[in-house]
């Protein structure tokens, strides 16, 4: 991270280490959907200037980096999330509305991102 104002929210299983210029704190989700996302009530937050390391379940070249420019929206299944810019507007909830539709779809909780920032995704292997 290059600026004292930079901040990233990480999946709760990936933080490994950071330099002295970065503060590790916890981001608290404000609703039950955050708990259901798989990250629990709290999520690691890195703020400041310096370098950090994360433990990824996929090789570095498989990590997808998506830049949102401000007018874009991105919807991501929580299982694919590695980390994202704290500057993004994020809502966490079911992909479909209504309990009946949620049960039918089999989909879990998704992240909806908007605003400007970066999202790092860890896709699974392609099935042919």
N, C-alpha and C positions, 0 to 999 in steps of 0.2 A: 504494500500500500504506500502511496507516495505523499499523502497529505495528512496532517494531524486530524482533519475532519473525515477522512475515509473510514468507513465502517462496513463490516461484512457480518452476516448472520450465517452460521454453519449448521449443518445437520449435526445432531448431538453425538454422533458416533465417530466423527472424522477429525476433530482437533488433535494435533500432535505437539506442536511447539511454536513459539513466537519469540521475536527479538525484544529487547528491553523497551523499545519505542512504542510497542503495541500493548494496549490494555486488554485483558481478557475479563469480560463481565458476562452477565446473563441477561438475555432478553426474555421478558415475561409475556406470554400470550394472554390476550385480554378476553378470550372466549374459550368455550369448551372445544370448539373445532381445532384449536391449536393443540390441545391435549390429544385429540383423536388423530392428528396428522402423523403420529409416530415419533414426534420429537418431545412429547410430554409438555408440561406446563412451561418449562424453561428451555431456552436454546442458547448456545454459546454465541457471544457477540465480540468481535475484534474491532478495536478502534485505535487509530493512531497511524504513525509512520514507521515503516520497517518491513521485515519479511516474516512470513509464517509458513508453517508446513501443515498439510492435512494428510490423513491416511485415506487413500481412495481405494475402493474395491475394484477399480478398473485401471489399466495403464493410462498414463498421462495423455497419450495421443487419442484415446477414446473419449476424453472429457469434451463435451460440447459447450462452447462458450457463446452465449446469446446476448447481444447488446440491444437493449430497448432504448429507443430514441425519445420517448415521451408520449407519442401518440399511439404506440403499440400496446397490445395486450397479449399476455402469454399465459396459457393454462397448462399446468404441469402436475402429473400424479406425484404425490409426496415421496414415493419410493425412488424416483429419479433425481431427487434434489441433493446436490452436494453443498452448495452455498450460494448466497446472493447478496447484492448490495443493499445495505440498510436504507439507502435513499429511495428504494422502490416502494410503491404503495402495494401492500399485500393483503389479500383476504384469503382465508382458509375455510373451506366448506365442501359439501358434496358437489359432484359434477352436475347432477340433475336435481330438480326441486321436487319436494314431496316425498314422504317416507315410503310410499308404495313404489314410486319410480326408483328410489335409491335401492330398495330391496331387489327389484327386478334387474337393474343394470349390473349389479355386482361390482360397481366402481367404488373405490374408496374415497378418501378425502383428497382434494386437489388444492393447489396453490394457484391463485389468480394474481398475476403481476401486472402493474401498469406504472407509467412514469419513466424516468430515465435511470438506467443502471445496468448492471451485468448479472446474468444468471448462469451458473455453472451446473450442468446436468451430467449424470452418470448413466448413460443408456445401457440396456442389457444387450447381450449378444443377439444378433439377428438369427431368426429361425427360417430356414429355406424350405 
